[in-house]
Amino acid sequence: MASGNLGLWITTPFAADDLTGRREEPPGWESQPMLEPKNNLSFREKLTAGRFIYGAELVTTRGMPEPDQPSKLVELGEALAADSRIAWVSITDNPGGNPMIPADWVANMLKPRGTELVIHLTCKDLNRNGLESAAWRYAAEGFDNILALTGDYPTAGFRGQAQPVFDLDSVSLVSLLQSMNGGLEVTKPNGKTEQLAKTNFFIGCAVSPFKRQERELMPQYFKLARKIQSGAQWVVPQLGYDMRKFHEIKLFLDWANLSAPVIGNVYVLNKTVARMFNQNKIPGCVVSDELYALVEKYAAGPDKGRAFFTELAAKQLAVFKGMGFAAGYLGGVHKAETFAQIIDQAESFGVDDWKAFAKEIQFPKAGEFYLFEKDGQTGLGDGAQLNRAYLQSLETPPPAADVNWNYRLSRLVHSLAFSPGKNFFPTLQKIYGRLEQGKSRRTLSALHGVEHASKVVLYGCKDCGDCSLPETGYLCPRSACSKNERNGPCGGTFDGRCELDDKDCMWARGYDRLKHYGEARQLVEGPAVFVNPALDGTSAWASNFLGRDHMHAAVPNGTKPPAAKSV
């Protein structure tokens, strides 16, 4: 199970002995032998056995097969299950925001084959009740391996684009699944609590390291830490073609004193898909201009680039194995024999060939930010040296355009009135308590009107009644984030822009603001945020003073995150 002590890390950005950020080189550079998958081993056992394994992605489809016709999707899944080298098959959940056949329908069709299955579960189409219900169904059906994702913003639907849900995000979904593993406690109508049967979910999460700007990348790493802190046990990066960025995930986890097996993600390109990745049309998937130029070159050849694309995928798998990743995850393939050919080619390379491939497969965007300096010998990240410019910026943060009078005023007012136990907070707490006890509804309504009007002007407030402004750099998640993310950024941003390209990413802006005051670490503090929809349209001030908002909510099953320590 993934574990780690964030306390050694979050008080300052990294637990270095000094601001040089130097430390001993992390282990894991030796090449791993291939594990011969056994049918009696679970996915959990295979992934944590310390040997490299392979997985395959199965993308569900819209619609169903014609009567009396076999499902091509199921046929592909069965063919993949027949390959003893494929340790698991991963089934997507409405990828790209499109309505598809449910993942567990496909999983139930493949279950008799005996292969290990991973089901993706996303937050875009189901509220928290729907997600919990789906999780109970998966547990009852025997599907314990869950990849918890926020999900892409919906792009299609019957007679128009679907309305997204995003009641939870990936962090709070991980927390829900972990709570179910511990025996979910529920309150019955009679007021008594009951502990439900424990589930046995093996919970995975994603991270998106292919971000060009520091203000995008660091919140991704912070959120990864929060996911593991909340109960995630394994990690899959989103798609990119820069092995240095892939390797940096392992360096970050080691630096942050977090432990979770990492699965390398490989997508077999073609010209059409590469163009979509290059144009940011698939959220979180990155192909740089340099790589796309190569794609166009080889796609113009007699084989339309097939040899180049399959060799690139095989080399990526070899690098993941050499870098000490737990597994390689292969997608973008529609024929079982192609999966087999790529794995054959990956296994045909020499034991040290991956080192040259790692230097070769580095296609960053111009001006790419890396958290670790480059190792001149390997071409990957230097685990002994943090980015020197980044370290310098922590000592002397550069001016941030977003640190304006509004933000400064918000910080001042919060410190005076909304910091528990300090300054005017106790007095205001008593005033609101007396007003509510005395049922002074006109006064409370007037105060709510003043609150909402001022917050609309300052923040574009949507009157959720459960405010996260102090946690997000005083940017309203409902108005500044398309997915109402309360626990960190989604993986779909590009160059600091929202996945929908209609605004700057709220979390990138919040990072700039918090870093200016040396508080960027706050992006990973505390348990997962669960917004209380029952407070919608009510006073967030009253909820805060009277202990009704998420800041005062009980942590599920009594679990709490590690406390921060000073370094």
N, C-alpha and C positions, 0 to 999 in steps of 0.2 A: 504493500500500500504506500502511496506517495506520502511523504512527510517532510517536515522542514521547520526550522525555527526562524521565522521572520524577524524575531526580536533582535538578532545580531545584525540585521541589515536595514530595517526601515527607519531607525532613528536618524542615521545618516544614510545617504544613498547606497553605500556599500561598506562592508565591514573590513576596511583596509586598515593597516597599522598606521598609515599616514596618508597624506593627500597625493602621494605618488601613485597610490593604488596598486603597488606591487605585491605579489603573492606567489606561492609555489605553483608550478604548472599542474593543472588538473590531470588525473589519470584518464584512461580511455582511448589512447591513441593506437593501441595495438589492434591489428585486424582480428575480427571475430570469426570463428568457424561457423558454418551453416548448421542450424539445428534441423535434424530430420523430424518433421512433425509426426506426432503419434495421435491416433484418434482418441486415445484415452486421456489426453491432456487438454485442459480448458484453455481458452484464449488468455486468461489471466496467468496461467502457469507457463504457457509458451512465451508470453511477452516478458515475463520476469525471470526466465531461466538463464539469462545471460548469453544466449546464443541468437544470432541473427535469423529472422524469419521473414516471410513474404505474405502480404495481404493484397486483396484485389477489391476494387470498387465496382459495385453494381448500381447503375443509375436507373431508377424507376421511370415508368413511362405514363403518359396520359392516355386514358382509354383502356379497354380490355381486349383480349383476343377474340377473334370471330368464333362463333359456336363451332365446336368440334375441331378447332385449330389449336395446336400447341402454342404456349406462350414462349416467344423468342427470349424474353427476359429470363424465364425460369430455365429454359434450355441452356442459356449461357451460364447461369448460376450452377446448374448441375455439372456442366463441363468443367467449370472452375473447381468445384468440389472434388471432382475426380482426379485433379492434379495434387499429388501428395505433398508437393512443395508449397502449395498455397495454404497457409495456416489458418486463414480466416477470410471471409467475404463480408464486406461492409456495404450496407444498403442505405441509400440516401433518403431524405425526407423532403419532398417537394423542392428539389434543387432549383436555384435561380428564381425562386418565388413563384413557380408554376404549380398548378394542381396536378398531382400524380397519384398513381396507385399507392396505398399505404405500405410502408416498409415492412410491417409485420405480416401482411398478406404474402409478400414474396418470401419472407423468412419462414413462414409456416410451410410453404411449398418446398423449400429447400431443406427443412429440418430433417426429413427422413434420410437425407444423404449423409448426415453425421458430421458435416463441416461446422466449424465454429463461426458464429454470425455476430456481427456488430450492427446495431440499429441506430441510425441518426435520429435525434429528437430535437426539433427546433421550436422556437418561441413565437414565430411570426403568425401562426394560424390558430393557436390554442391559448386560452387564458390559463391561470394557475390551476383551476379545477380540471380543465381539459388535459393539461400536462400530467397532473397527478393521476387522473383516470387512465391515461395512456400508459403511464409507468406501471400502474397496478396490472394492466392487461399484459404488458410485456413480461412482468415478473410471473404472472400466472401461466403464461405460455412457455416459460422457461428461457426467456431471452434476457440475460443478465448484463450483457455488454452494451452499454449505452454511450454514444458520443453526444454530449450536451452542447448545443449550439444556439446562438441567438437567431441565426437565419437571415437570409437575404430579404430585402424589402420586396413585397409581392409585385410582380410585373404583369400578371395576367389573371383573368377570372371570367366567369360567365357574365356576358354583357357588360364588361368593363373590368377595370383593375380592382382586385380585392382590397378590402380595408384591413390593414395589418392589425395585429393584436399587441404583441410585445408587452403583455402584462408582467411577465418575468423576462430576464435576460439570461445569458449563459451562466453567469456567476450565481444568481439566485436559483436557477434550475439545478445547478450542481449541488447547492445547499439543500434544496428540496430532496433530491435523490439520496444525498448523504443522510438526511434526517430519516428517510424511509429505511435506510440500512440500519439505523440505530433503533428503530421501532418508533414510528411516528406517533406522537401524542396528540389526540384529538379531544375536543370538549363535546360531550353529549348534550342533548336538549335539557337534561336534568341538572346540568352544571358540573357533572362529574367528568373526570378525565379518564381516557382509556388509551392504553398503548397497543397499537396494532402490530401485527406480525412483522418481523424484520425481513427486509428484502436483502438481496446479495448482489447489488449492482456493482459492476466494475466500470467506474465512471471515467470517461475520457473527455478531454477539452481541446480546443484549438487555440492557436496563437498566430498572429500575422506579423512576421518579422520584416517583411519586404516593404518597408516604409522609408521614404527618402529623407524625411526630416526628423530631427531629434524630437520635436514636439509631438510627432506621431508615434515614433518607435518606443520611446520611454513609457508612455501610458500603456502600450501593448504589453511590455514586460511587467509593468506594475499590475496590470489586470491578470496576467498569467499567474503571478505570485498569489493574487487574491483567489483565483480559481483553485489552486492547489491547497491553499489555506482553508478553503471552503469544502474540500473533499475530493477534488479531481485526482485521479490516480495514474493517468497517462496522457500524453500530449501529442497532437498531430499539428504540424505547421500548415498554414495555407500555402498556396502555390507560388513558386518563384524559381528562378534559375541562377541563383547565386549561392554557391556552396559555403561561402564565408558567412553569409547571413544564417543559413541553416545551422552551421557549426556554432554560431554565436548563442543560439538557444541553449545548447549544452553548457557553454561557458557561463551564461547568465544564471542558470539553475544551480550550477556548482558554486558560483560566487555568492548567490543569495542563500546558500545552505538549504536548498530544496532538492528533493529527490523524486523523480518521476521518469519512467522510461519514455523516450522520444521516438516517434515513428516518422521516418523520412517520407515526404509526400512527393510522388512523381506523377506527372501528367504527360502522356505521350502527345506531343504537339502535331498539328497539321497547319497548313497556311491559314485556313479560315479561323481556327481557334486562336492561333498565335496573334492574328490581327485583332481579334476581340480582346485578348489579354492586353495587347499593346495599347489599345484605345480605351482601356479602363471600362469595358462594357460588361465584364464579369467581376463583381466585387471581390477584392482581395487577391486577385490573380494577376501576376505581373510578368510581362515580357518587355524588356528594355528595347530601345531603338537599335542598339548594337546587335542584340540577338535576332530581332525581327529582320534586320538586313541579311543575316545568315539564312534565316528561314526562307526569305524570298529567293535567295541565290540557289539553295538546294531544291526548293519547290519547283524551280524552273527546269530541273533535270528530267531525264527520261522516266525515273521512278517517282516523280513528284515529291521527292525528299524523304521517302519512306525509310531508306537505309540510314539517313542522317538522324531522323527522329527516333528510330528504335535504338540506334547506338547511343544517342544522347541519354535516353531513358536508362539504358543498361549501365552506362557510366555513372549516372546519378545513384543508382542502386549500389554500385560498387563503392562509391564514396561514402554513402551512409554506413555501409558495413564496416569500412575502414575507420571511420570516425568514431565508431562505438555506439551507433544508434541501435535501438532494440529491434527495429524492423524497417522494411521498405514497403510502402503502400502505393500500388500501381493503379492508375485510372486513365480514362481517355481511350480505352481499348474496347472493341466490340466483338472480338473473336477470341475464344479461349486459346487457340493456337498462337495468337500474337502474344498473349501473356507469357506462354511457355517459351516462345522464341526470345523474348527480352530477358527472362530469367536465365535461360541457357547462356545467352551472351554475357550477362553479368557475372555468371559463375565461371566463364571461360577465361577471364582476365587473370593476370598474375597477382600474387598476394600483395605486392606493393604498387601496382598500377594505379590504384585509387589516388595516390599522392599527386601524380601528374594530372589526373582527371580533375582533382579538386582545384588546382590552379587554372585549369582550362575552362571549367564551367563557372565562371564568375562574370555575370552580366548585370552589373548594377546600373542604376540610373545616374545621370550626372549629378555630382554633389551628394552622393549617398552618405548618410550618417551611420557610423558603426560605433557601438559602445566600447569595443575593445580595439586596441591598436593592431595593425597587421603584423603577423609573424613573417619576417623576410624569408625564412627557410621553407615554411609550409605553404605560405600564401593565404592561410586562414587566419583566424583571430589569435592574438597572443593573450592567453589566459592569465599571464603575469602582469599585464599592463592595460589599465583602462585608458580610454581615449583621453589624451592629455588636454586637448582643448575643452572637452567636457568637464574634466576635473577643475580646470581653471575657471570655467564659467560658474561652477558651484561656489567658488570663493568670491567671485565678483560677477554676479548675474548681470547680463546685459539689459539695457532698458527694453521694456516690452510695451508696444504700442497700445495693447489692450489694458494696461494698468492706468486707467483714466480716473477722473474725479468720481465717477459712479462707483467704481470698484473700491477706491480708497474710502469713500463715505460708507459703503456697505460694511467694510471691515471695522470701521470705527463704531458704527451703530451696533453691530453684532457684539463687539467686545464690551460695550456699555450695557446692552439690554438683554442679550440672548446667550451669554456664557453662563451656564448653570453655576449657581452659588456665588457669582461675582457681581459687583457693582449694583445695577438696578434690577437684576434678575429676581432676587428674592422678593423685592417689593412688588414687582409686576406679577409674579407668580401668586402672591397673596391677593392682589386686586382682582385678577381673573378668577381665582378660586371663589372669592366672595360674590362676584357678579354671577357666576354660574350657580352657586348655592342659593343665592337670592332670586334666581330666575329673572335677572334683569335683561330681558331679551332685547329691548330697544337699545340699551347701552351697548350690549355685545354686538348687535347688528350694526350699530353706527361705527364701532371700532373696526369691525370686519370690513365695512365700506371704505374706511380710511386706509386700512391695510391693503386691500385689493387695488384701490385706485393708485396708490403710490407704487405698488409692485408692478402694475401694468406699465406705468410710465418708465420705471427703472429697468425692468427685466422682461417685459412682455408676459407677465404672469398669467397662467391659465387656471388659477384658483383650485389647485389640487388638494389643498388642505393638509398636505404632508410634504413640507418643503425640504428640498435638498440643496438649496442655494449655497450654504456654507461649505458643502462638500464638493461643489462643482465650480468653484471660483466665481460664485454669484452669477451663474448663467443658468437660466431656467431649462431643465431637461425637456419639458413639454414643448417649449417654443424654439429652443436652440438645438435640439437633437431629434432627428426624424424618427428614431426608434425609442425615444424616451429612456435612454440608457442612464441608469443610476449607479452602476458599479464599474464603469470604465468604458472605453470606446469599443465599438464593433470593429470587425476586421475589414470593412468595405471602403474605408477612406482612401484617398489618393492625393498626394501632395498637399495635405492639410485640408482638403475639401471633403464634404459629406459625400457618402455613397450616392446620393441623389444629385450631387453637384449643384445644389441650390444655396449652399451656405458653407462657411468654414466649419470644420469639425469643432463641436463644443468642447471636447476633451483636449484637443490640441490648444485651444484658447485657454482653457482652464489650467493646463500645464504651464503655459507661459506666465500666467498670473501668479500661480503658486510658486513657481521657481524664482520669480523675482523677489519673493519674500523668504526664499530658502525653505519652502514648505511642500515641495513636490512629492515628498514621501507620503503626504496625506492621501494620495490617490489609492493607497493600499491599506489604509488603516480601517480597523473595525470589521465586524461581520458583514455578510451580504445584506444589501438593502432590499427590503420588501415594502413597497409602497402600499399604504392602506387605502384602497378605493372607497371605503366607507366614509372617509373624510372629505371626499370631493365636494367642492362648493362651500366648505366650512373654513373657519379662520385657522390658518396655520400657526399664527401667534398663540391662539388659545390652545391648540393641540400641543404646541411645544411647552408652554408654561404648565399645562395640566397633565403632561406625560402621556399623550395619546398617539404621538407620531412614531415613525419608524425608529427614531433615535432612542426611544424608551421601550420599544417592543422587546419582549423576551426572546432570547436566542433559542432556536429550536432545540428541544431535548437537553437544554442546559449546557450545550457546548459553546465554548468561547474561543476566539482566536488567541494566539500567543501574545503576551504582553510585550511591548517594546522595551528594549534595554538601551541604556546609554553606552556609547562606545568611546 
